Amino acid sequence: SLRQPGSSIKPIGVYGPALEKGIINAATIYDNSKTTFGTKYSPPNATSAKSGLCTIRDALEVSSNIVACKVMTELDPDNAIDYMRQLGITSLVKASESTAVNDSNLSTALGGVSYGISTLEMAAAYAAIANNGVYIEPIFYTKVEDSSGNIVLEPSQETRQVMSTGNAYVMQNLLKQPVEGGNGTAKVCKMANMDVGAKTGTTNDSKDGWFVGYTRYYTTSVWVGYDIPKAIEGLQGGTYPAEIWKNYMEIVHEGLEPLNFLPYAQLSQAFMDEYYPPEETESEIQEEENLNSEDNSEDLNNSENLDNSEDSDNSENENMGEDTNDVETGNSENNTNNSENEMPPNQENPENENPGDNTNNLENEMPPNQENSETGN
């Protein structure tokens, strides 16, 4: 069933497409102060933390509604809808498609959508972030075999690159903030020795609570609420849904090797050797000093031989000394290393790339589909 997703829509419906459009980056600053949009729409924040000027990273940490709406005004709701459709969200409606009921408005930035979104589609959309920007259509089975082991049915999965790999890395890093930040709404879901990216969602009057998060192994979406929406005491995305998510994910990650998200970029060894050479050991320093000492002894012997020659007063000997000085000082430009200064392209660690795991496992042991609405954490 479909439920309003609350603020869990922000990564896929606001910040993700805004990154792709070049509207924001992780450090873009907005004024997180009370704002009226149009003539009367003035969504409140759930907390006063990070009020005033704050970055996109800070806004995600505290789930700022004001910053999300400001970004959406630059992005445009219809562009957000187009982007979420690429991520497999099928329930959104544009004003050009229906004037009576549609999602071409700022409340979409806070999850206040007309018909809601399913937990399956939310999990698949977040899995695209974990899969380095590649959306993979969810499936419910891998193959069907007959009694002889012959494959009689095998599903096909549609895949597409929705977000650039670089922006996916940025979003992976940004979504660590609600989990690891001091004011994060998802701190309860931090896992030992494993990076977690996640976002909470809470609707008006605590009728729906969402928690959608992923590791490099699995993506899971949790909704808590009633079939017929009504308020639930103490319900927020970071309470019951987060606890369910954490308990489930700890079980499915038992025995798995700890994996963190990839860094934005990796420097080549040639670059590191040139600009950050390893420090010399004491033995290497001593060996170099010994070599210098031997060289100095040879120079001293040569000068003594020159002084003892019969023609020591000859001007030619003086000229020889001048030539020697020229050689010793040399031309410093000849010693300049013309190494390349350009940074290598972003490199990916091949062992982390298993996009099928994230999408396939988002369907396993999924909590019952339930619901969510528009503002809150």
C-alpha positions in Angstrom: 0.0 0.0 0.0 1.0 3.6 -0.4 1.8 5.9 2.5 3.2 9.5 2.7 6.9 9.2 3.3 7.6 12.3 5.3 11.2 13.6 5.3 12.5 10.3 4.0 11.7 11.6 0.6 14.3 14.4 0.8 17.4 12.5 -0.4 15.7 11.1 -3.5 13.3 14.0 -4.2 15.3 17.1 -3.2 19.0 16.7 -2.6 19.7 13.9 -5.1 18.2 15.7 -8.1 19.6 19.1 -7.0 23.1 17.5 -6.9 22.6 16.2 -10.4 21.4 19.6 -11.6 24.4 21.3 -10.1 22.2 23.4 -7.8 23.9 22.3 -4.6 26.9 20.5 -3.2 27.6 19.2 0.3 28.8 22.5 1.5 26.2 24.8 -0.1 24.9 27.2 2.5 21.2 28.2 3.1 19.5 30.3 5.8 17.7 27.8 8.0 15.4 30.4 9.4 11.6 30.8 9.4 10.5 31.5 5.8 7.2 32.0 4.1 6.9 30.6 0.6 4.4 32.3 -1.6 1.8 34.0 0.5 1.1 31.6 3.3 3.2 28.4 3.2 5.6 28.4 6.1 6.7 24.9 7.1 8.3 24.7 10.6 11.4 22.8 11.5 11.2 20.0 14.0 14.2 21.4 16.0 16.0 24.7 16.5 19.4 23.0 16.0 21.4 24.3 13.1 19.2 27.4 12.9 20.6 30.3 10.8 23.2 29.7 8.1 23.8 26.0 7.6 25.2 23.6 5.0 23.3 20.9 3.1 25.1 18.4 5.3 23.8 20.1 8.4 20.3 20.4 6.9 20.2 16.6 6.3 21.5 15.9 9.8 18.6 17.8 11.5 16.1 17.1 8.7 15.5 20.8 8.0 12.1 21.4 6.3 13.0 25.0 5.5 16.2 24.2 3.6 14.5 21.4 1.7 11.8 23.8 0.5 14.3 26.4 -0.5 16.2 23.8 -2.6 13.0 22.6 -4.1 12.1 26.2 -5.2 15.3 26.2 -7.3 14.9 22.6 -8.5 11.1 22.8 -9.4 8.8 20.1 -8.2 8.2 18.7 -11.7 12.0 18.1 -12.1 11.9 16.3 -8.8 9.0 14.1 -10.0 10.9 13.3 -13.2 14.0 12.3 -11.2 12.0 10.1 -8.7 10.3 8.4 -11.6 13.8 7.4 -12.9 14.3 5.9 -9.4 11.2 3.7 -9.8 8.7 5.9 -7.9 5.4 5.4 -9.8 2.7 7.1 -7.7 3.5 10.8 -8.2 1.4 13.1 -10.4 2.3 16.4 -12.2 -0.1 19.3 -12.5 0.0 18.8 -16.3 -1.4 15.3 -15.8 -4.1 16.3 -13.3 -5.1 19.7 -12.2 -7.4 18.3 -9.4 -4.8 16.2 -7.5 -1.1 16.5 -8.1 2.3 16.8 -6.5 3.7 19.8 -8.4 4.1 21.8 -5.2 6.6 22.5 -2.4 5.0 20.1 0.1 6.4 17.3 -2.1 9.8 18.3 -0.7 8.6 17.2 2.8 6.8 14.0 1.6 3.3 15.5 1.5 2.4 13.7 -1.7 -1.1 13.0 -2.9 -1.1 9.2 -2.9 2.0 8.2 -1.0 4.8 5.8 -1.9 5.3 2.1 -1.2 8.0 0.8 1.1 9.3 -1.4 -1.8 9.7 1.6 -4.1 11.4 3.7 -1.3 13.9 0.8 -0.7 14.7 0.5 -4.4 15.2 4.2 -4.8 17.7 4.3 -1.8 19.4 1.2 -3.1 20.3 3.2 -6.2 22.3 5.5 -4.0 24.1 2.6 -2.4 24.7 1.1 -5.9 26.7 4.1 -6.9 23.8 5.7 -8.8 22.5 2.6 -10.6 18.8 1.8 -10.2 17.9 -1.9 -10.3 14.3 -3.0 -10.6 13.3 -5.1 -7.6 12.4 -8.7 -8.1 10.7 -11.3 -5.9 12.4 -14.4 -7.1 15.7 -15.2 -8.9 14.6 -18.3 -10.9 12.1 -21.2 -11.1 13.3 -24.7 -11.9 11.5 -27.9 -12.7 12.1 -31.2 -11.0 15.1 -31.9 -13.2 16.8 -28.7 -12.4 16.0 -27.0 -15.7 15.2 -23.3 -15.4 11.7 -22.6 -16.6 11.3 -19.0 -15.5 13.8 -16.3 -14.9 13.0 -12.6 -14.3 14.6 -9.8 -16.2 15.6 -6.7 -14.3 15.7 -3.2 -15.7 18.8 -1.2 -14.7 19.8 2.4 -15.5 22.3 5.0 -14.3 20.2 7.6 -12.6 22.9 9.5 -10.6 26.5 10.0 -11.6 28.9 7.8 -9.6 30.6 10.9 -8.2 27.3 12.4 -6.9 26.3 9.0 -5.5 29.5 9.0 -3.5 28.6 12.5 -2.2 25.1 11.4 -1.3 26.4 8.3 0.5 28.6 10.5 2.5 25.9 13.0 3.2 23.5 10.3 4.5 26.0 9.3 7.1 25.3 12.6 8.8 21.8 11.7 10.3 23.5 8.6 11.7 26.8 10.1 13.0 26.1 13.8 13.5 25.6 15.1 17.0 22.1 16.2 16.2 21.3 13.4 13.8 17.8 12.0 13.7 19.0 8.4 13.0 21.8 8.0 15.6 20.2 4.9 17.1 21.0 3.0 13.9 24.8 3.4 13.9 26.4 0.0 13.4 29.8 -1.2 14.7 32.5 -1.2 12.0 30.0 -0.6 9.2 29.0 2.6 7.5 25.3 3.3 7.4 23.4 5.9 5.3 19.9 6.6 6.4 17.0 9.1 6.6 14.1 9.3 8.9 10.5 10.4 8.1 7.7 11.4 10.4 4.3 12.8 9.2 1.9 15.2 10.9 0.5 14.2 14.2 2.9 11.2 14.3 0.6 9.1 12.2 3.4 7.6 10.1 7.0 6.8 10.9 9.7 5.9 8.3 13.2 4.7 8.4 15.1 4.0 5.1 18.7 3.1 5.3 21.5 1.0 3.7 24.9 -0.4 4.1 27.2 -1.6 1.2 25.4 -5.0 1.6 21.7 -4.3 2.1 19.0 -1.6 1.8 15.9 -1.8 4.0 12.8 0.4 4.3 10.6 0.4 7.4 7.2 2.0 7.9 5.2 2.0 11.2 1.5 3.1 11.4 -2.1 2.1 11.2 -4.0 1.0 8.1 -6.4 3.8 8.8 -4.0 6.6 9.9 -4.2 7.8 13.5 -1.7 9.3 15.9 0.7 7.0 17.7 2.3 8.2 20.9 6.1 8.5 20.7 6.2 7.7 17.0 9.0 9.3 15.0 11.2 8.0 12.2 14.0 7.7 14.7 12.1 5.7 17.3 10.1 2.5 16.5 11.0 2.3 12.8 14.7 2.9 13.5 14.7 0.3 16.2 13.1 -2.3 13.9 15.6 -1.4 11.2 18.6 -1.8 13.5 17.4 -5.1 14.9 16.8 -6.6 11.5 20.0 -5.3 9.9 22.2 -6.5 12.7 20.9 -10.0 12.1 21.4 -10.0 8.3 24.9 -8.6 8.7 26.1 -11.2 11.2 29.4 -12.7 10.0 29.8 -10.2 7.1 33.1 -8.4 6.6 32.9 -4.8 7.8 32.7 -2.4 4.8 32.7 1.4 4.6 31.5 3.6 1.7 34.1 4.5 -0.9 35.9 7.9 -0.5 35.2 10.6 -3.1 38.5 10.0 -4.8 41.7 8.0 -4.5 45.2 9.5 -5.2 47.6 7.6 -7.5 50.7 6.2 -6.0 52.8 8.3 -8.3 51.2 11.4 -7.0 51.7 10.3 -3.4 55.4 9.5 -4.0 56.0 12.9 -5.6 54.2 15.2 -3.2 54.1 13.1 0.0 57.3 10.9 0.0 57.7 8.5 2.9 60.0 9.7 5.7 63.5 8.4 5.7 64.5 5.9 8.4 67.4 6.5 10.7 69.6 3.9 8.9 68.8 5.6 5.6 69.7 9.0 7.0 73.0 7.6 8.4 73.9 5.9 5.1 73.3 9.2 3.3 75.5 11.1 5.8 78.3 8.5 5.2 78.1 9.0 1.5 78.3 12.8 1.9 81.3 12.4 4.2 83.1 10.3 1.6 82.3 12.8 -1.1 83.7 15.6 1.0 86.9 13.7 1.7 87.5 13.2 -2.0 86.9 16.9 -2.6 89.4 17.8 0.1 92.1 15.5 -1.3 91.6 17.0 -4.8 92.1 20.5 -3.4 95.2 19.5 -1.6 96.7 18.1 -4.8 96.0 21.4 -6.5 97.6 23.4 -3.7 100.8 21.3 -3.8 101.3 21.6 -7.6 104.2 23.7 -8.9 101.9 25.9 -10.9 99.7 26.9 -7.9 100.2 30.6 -8.7 99.2 30.1 -12.3 96.0 31.9 -13.3 94.9 28.8 -15.1 94.5 27.1 -11.7 92.3 30.0 -10.5 90.2 29.6 -13.5 89.9 25.9 -12.8 88.6 26.7 -9.3 86.0 28.9 -10.9 84.8 26.2 -13.2 84.5 23.8 -10.3 82.3 26.3 -8.4 80.0 26.6 -11.4 79.6 22.9 -11.6 78.8 22.6 -7.9 76.1 25.4 -8.0 74.8 24.3 -11.3 71.5 25.4 -12.8 68.7 24.8 -10.3 66.2 24.5 -13.2 67.9 21.3 -14.3 66.9 19.7 -11.1 63.2 20.6 -11.4 61.0 17.5 -11.6 58.4 18.0 -14.3 56.0 15.5 -12.8 52.3 15.6 -13.8 50.2 17.7 -11.4 46.8 16.5 -12.5 44.8 14.4 -10.1 43.8 10.9 -11.3 40.2 10.2 -11.9 38.0 8.8 -9.2 38.7 5.1 -8.7 36.3 2.5 -7.4 37.0 -0.5 -5.3 35.7 -3.4 -7.4 35.1 -5.6 -4.4 32.3 -3.3 -3.1 30.3 -3.5 -6.3 27.5 -5.9 -5.8 24.4 -3.9 -6.8 22.2 -7.0 -6.9 22.6 -7.5 -3.1 21.2 -4.1 -2.2 18.1 -4.4 -4.4 17.4 -8.1 -3.8 17.7 -7.9 -0.1 15.5 -4.9 0.2 12.6 -7.3 -0.4 13.6 -9.9 2.1 12.0 -9.9 5.5 10.5 -6.5 4.7 8.2 -5.2 7.4 4.5 -4.8 6.4 3.9 -1.9 4.0 2.5 1.0 6.0 2.3 4.7 5.8 3.7 8.2 6.1 2.8 11.9 5.6 4.3 15.2 5.0 6.5 17.1 7.6 8.7 16.3 10.5 11.9 14.4 10.9 
